[in-house]
Amino acid sequence: MRKRVVVTGMGCVTPLGNNVDMFWNMLKNGKSGIIKIDDFKQEFPSMIAGRVRNFAPEKYFDKKDVRRTSKFVQFAVAAAQEAIEDSGLLDIVDRSNIGVCIGSGVGGIDIMEEQAVVLYEKGPMKGSPFMVPMMIVNMASGYVAIKFGLKGPNFAPVSACASSNHAIGEAFRSIVYGDADIMLCGGAEAAVTPLAINGFCVMRALSTCRNDTPELASRPFDKSRDGFVMGEGSGIIVLEELEHALKRGAKIYAELVGYGASCDAYHMAAPDPSGDGAYTCINRALRDASISYEEIDLVNAHATSTPAGDEGELKAIKRVFKDHAKNIFITSNKSMIGHLLGAAGAVELIATIMSVRENFVPPTINLEDPCDEAEGLNLVPNNGQNMKRCEYAISNSFGFGGHNACLIIKKFRG
């Protein structure tokens, strides 16, 4: 019999708050965490983002290590500490079977940008000797393991905006296959930097029409959407083999039952407009969970607020769920937090888990004039909705390069 995997801890750092309770309460109430960027010397066509506020790295690092870590690692450690404390893992003496899998899209781009300036302004052999370990993507996983003494499997998927869903899915499989009893997994990103904003602006991917009203800029599924809004933060969950969790009396939030992955094989940055890759990915997750599409109650959509991406995902949803699509609650957390790139999937999965626990779905805000593909679907516009039941929920993440990852959460009933 296949091993069952449950969620026993959660932690996050987000534009809506730096812990799970604050994030969830703000999300439920439709609050936006998107604000003006006011700390750049340069002016870009898009000057808004979902920013992490009131974050104090000194709570998690000594002063020396604050200088030696990228912001994405700091976010990951903070979220991991909350998840570990929530799960009671610090009470486990033997941590040899506790692993870590934390993905990121671009890792320490802040360090890369800073150190490139040092090189070009001051010449060779200047800058920080810690540049390489500060910027490499696997350092979030590595540092979390070092800080908490976790000696199980440790790796870091990089698949653009699907990174943290892949990290969680592969961590799930590590437990199913018996390679670990517990996995800390998720994603971290801190890409609100001039270099990254410039790169996305040059490719015309970011919203530029609402710099003066940032809270209105991220508009998934709305006809007036004009691009995504960058976000930053981290989401970490603790996955644990069910019998191991029960034996130690762990609190159980939900069960992770399905994981699917696919590739569009279509374009470097644009999604397949047919939604074929997303369709395949969702179906693989359903097959992995051994459930019917008619059992799904909620889809937490990838829904970035880009013209092509949103409609392709809705096409895939209609194709997978057929007539049942009209019965499903479909929401986009990115309407409130922006797009956290490699951290998006993990933060959104935390919201999905809370939806399953509370039978409540947060709204898709700024949805005033739904796009054509939205016809007949419940996209939970502007106000959260209670659900009579939420037994199974899906969380989608899709990334540049055509990477797709889908996770399925089930209400835990023993």
N, C-alpha and C positions, 0 to 999 in steps of 0.2 A: 504494500500500500504506500502511495506517495506521502511524504511528510507534509504536514500542514504548517503554514507560516502565518504568524500573527504580528500585529503592530503593538509594541509594548511601551513605546516612548516617542515623543515628538518635540522638536525644537525649531525655531525659525528666527530670522532677522529679515524684516521686510519694510517696504515703504509705509505700511499700515501699523507698524509696531514691532518691537524687538523681542516678543515672546508670543506663544501660540494663543493665549487668551486674548491679548490685545488685538492681534491680527484677526482672529475669528470674529470678535465682536464688531470691529470696524467693517469687516467684509460683509457681515450679515446686515448691517445697517446702510450699506451702499455708500460708504465714505471713500473718497478718492485720496490716494497718496501721491498724486502726480503734481509736481510744483515746478516753478521756474528754476532754471540753472543760473545761479548768480555768482559762481566762483570761477568762471573761465575768463581768461584774458581775451580770448577770441569770440567773435560773434558768428554763429552758424544759422542756417535756415531753420533748424529745430533747436530751440533753447528750453526744452522742458524734459523732465524725466521723473520716474518714480524713485525718489531718493530715500535712503535710510537716514533717519534723523536720531539725534540723541544717543548715538552709539559711542560707548567708551571702551576702547580696546584694553585700557589699563585694568579693567575688571577681570580680564582673562590672560593677560601677559604681563611680565615685568617690563620696565621701560626699555631695556636692552632689546628684548624680543619684539616689542612693538616696532622698533626701527628695522628689524630683520625679517619682517613678514609683510607680504602683500595684503591689501585690504580684503581680497577674496578669501584668503586663509583666515584672517581675523573673523570674518563673518561665519565661516564654516566652524571654527572652534567654538564661537559663542553659541551657535545653533546646536552643535554636538553636545556641549556641556548641558544645555537645557534638556536635550533628549535623554542624555545619560542619567541626569538627576531625576527626571520624570520616570524613567524605567527602573531605577534602583540598581543599575549595573555596577555602581561603585562598591556595592556589598559583595560582589563576586570576586573572590581572591584569585582563582585561576582564570586568567583571561586569554589563554592560548587558543581558544576556539571562538574568540570574538574578533570578527574582521571588520574592515572598513572599505567602503566603495563610494567615493564622492567624485562626481563629474563636474566639469566646467567647460564652457565654450571657448573662452580665450584666456583663462587663468590670470596671471599677473600682468595684464596689459598696462596697468599703471606704472609698474616697475620698468617694463620695457621702454615705455615712453620717456620716463624720467632719466633712465640711464643712457638712452640714445642721445638726449640733449647734452649730458655730461661728456660723452665721447666726442661729439661734434664741436662742442664749445671749448673743452679743455684738452682734448687729444688722447692718445693711447695711454693705457695703464692708469687711467683715472677711474673714479666711480667706486661702486661698492663691490667687495669680494663676495657678497651674498646675492649678487644679481641673479645668477642662474637658479639657485634653490628658491629664491623669492618668486620667480616668474613662472616656473614650470607647473603645468596643470596638476600633476600628481601630488603636489606638496600639500594640498588640503587634506587628502587622505593620509599622507605620510605624517603630517604634523599632529593630526587628531590621534593617530595611533601612538605616536611618541608621548604625547601629553597624558594619555590615559592608559598606557601600557597594554595596548590591544595587539596581540600577536597572531591573529588569524589571517586569512587571505586579505590582501590589500592591493587595490588597483584603482584606476581613474579613467572611466570612459570619456572620450571626446567625440561628440557627434552633434556639435552646434547646439541648437535649442532643444534637442532631444536628449542631451547628455545625462540629465539627472533621472529621467525615466528609464534610460538604459542602465544607469547605475543601480537603481532600485530593482529593476528586472533581473539583472545579472546577480545581484546580491541575493535575491529571492531564490534563484537557481542554485547558488552556492549552498544554501540551507537545504533545499530539496534534495540535492545530490549528496548531502552529508559532509560537505567540506567545512562547515562552520555550524555552530549552534545559534549564534547571534551575529547579525551584521548591522553596523551603523552605515546608513547609506543616504544619498541625496545629491545635492548640488550646491555650488556657490559661484557667485559672479559679482564683479565690481568693475563694470566696463563703462561707467559714466565718466569718461575721460575725453579730453579734446580729440585725441587720435581716433578713438572709436566712434564718437559722435560724427566727426568729419567723414570717416569711412562710410558710415551708413547714410549720411546726407548726400555724399557724392553719388551713391547708387540709388538715391531717391527712395529710400525705404522708410524714412521716418515721417511722422506727421509734422507739417509745417504751417498749417492754417490757423492754429489756435494757441499761439505762443502767449497771448494775453489772457487766455482762459484755459490754463493747463488741465484743470479738472474735467474739461469737456472734450479733450483731444482724443482720448482712446475710445473708439466707438465700434467695437466688434459688431458685425452683422448690419450696421447702419449704412444706408446708401451714401451718406456724406463722409464716410471714413476715408482718410487720405494717407494712411501709413501707421506704423506702430510707434509706440512711445517706449523709449529705453527704460529699463528698471534695473535694480540691483538688490542683492541680498543673498540669503541662504535658507535652505530647508533641509533638515536632517530627520530621518525617522529610524527607530530601532525595530528591526525585523528579528523575530525569534521563532525557533521551532516550537510548536504548540506544547508538546509534552514537557519540554524544558521550562517553558513559561509557567505552565500549571504547577510544576513541581516546586518552583520557587515562589509561587503565589503572586505572580506579576499581574499588574493591571493590564487588561487587554482592550485596546480601542476598536480593532476590526481585524478581519482576516484578508490577506492578500491571496487571491486565488488564480489570477491569470495574468500572463505577460505575452505580448505579441510584438514582433518587430518586422519591418520591411524596408524596402527602398523604392523611391519613385523611379530611379534610373532615368531621369528626365532632363534636369538642368542643374547648374551649380547653385543657383539662388532661388529660382522660381519654383513653386510647387506644381505638380502635374494638375492642370485645370480640371481634369476628369475626376480627380480624387481617388484614382485607382490604388495608389500606394497606401493611402489611409484606409481604404476599404479592406485591403488585404491584411493590414496590420490589426485592425479591430477584429476581423474574423479569426485571425490566429490567436488573439487573446481569448476570445470566446471559446475556441476549441481547446485551448490550454486549461481553461476553467471548467470545461465540460458542462457548459450551460447553453441554453438557447438565447438568441437575441431578444426574445419576448420576455426574458426575465430581467432585463436591464431597466432601471428606473430613472437613472440620471447619467448625463454625459457632461463632464467638465471639459469643455472644448479647448483646443489649442488656440483658436480664434484670436489672431494677433491684431486685428483691425486693419489688415491690408486688403486691398480690393480683390486680389486673386486668391489668397489663402483662405479667407472665410468662406467663400462660395464653394471652393473645392471640397472643404471639409463637410459642408452641409450636403453636398451631393453624395459624399461617401456615407454619411449618416443615413440619408434617405435610402440609399442602395442596400446598406446592411440591414436596417431595421424595418424596411418595407412599411406596411400600414401601421405597425407599432410605433413608428417614429413620432406620430402625433401624440402619443401617450407619454413620451419621455420629456423630462425636464432637461433643458440644454442651457448651460451658462458659461460665461467667460469672466474669470477673475481678472484677466488683463485689463478689463475696462476700468479697474480701480488701482491696480498696482503697476500697470505697464508690463513690458515683456522683460523678464529677468533672464533671458537667454538660457544659459546652461543650468540655471537654478530654477527656471520656471516650472518644470514638471514636478519637482519635489515640493515646492511651496504650494502649488495647486493640488497636489495629492493630499497634503495636510488638510486643505479646505474640503476636499472630497471625503476624506475620512470623517471629518466633523459633520458633514452633511448626512452621511450614513448613520452616524450616532444619534443625531438630533432630528432626523427627518425634516430637514430644512435646507433649502437651496438659496444661496446668495444671488443677488440680481446681476444681470448684465446692464450696467448703467449706460446712459447716453444713447440708448436705443430708441430713437424717435420715429424713424422711417425705415423699417426693415428692408433688406435687400430682397430681390426677387426669389432667391433660393430659400428664403425663410418662410415662405408661404405654407401655412398649415402646421408650423412647428411652434412649440412653446419655448421661447428663448428667455423667459423670465425677465421681461423688460422692466428696469428701473426700480422695482421693489422685490425683495425676497419673497419666497413662497413656501408655505408649509406643504409637506407631502404626507399623504395618508400612510405611505410606507416607503422605505428605501432599503431594499434588500441587497441590491447590486448596483454599483456605480462604476463608470469608466472615466479614466483621465487620459487625455490624448496629449502627445507632444510630437511636433514635427520640426525638422531642422534643415538648414542649408545643406546641400548635397543630396537632398531627398531622403534623409534619415527619418524614420517613423518609429515611435514606440508607444504602446498602449498598455495600461495597467487596469486590472479589475479588482475592486474592493467589495467585500461581502460583510454584511452585518454579522458580528460574532454572536453565536448562540450556543456555544459549547460543543 
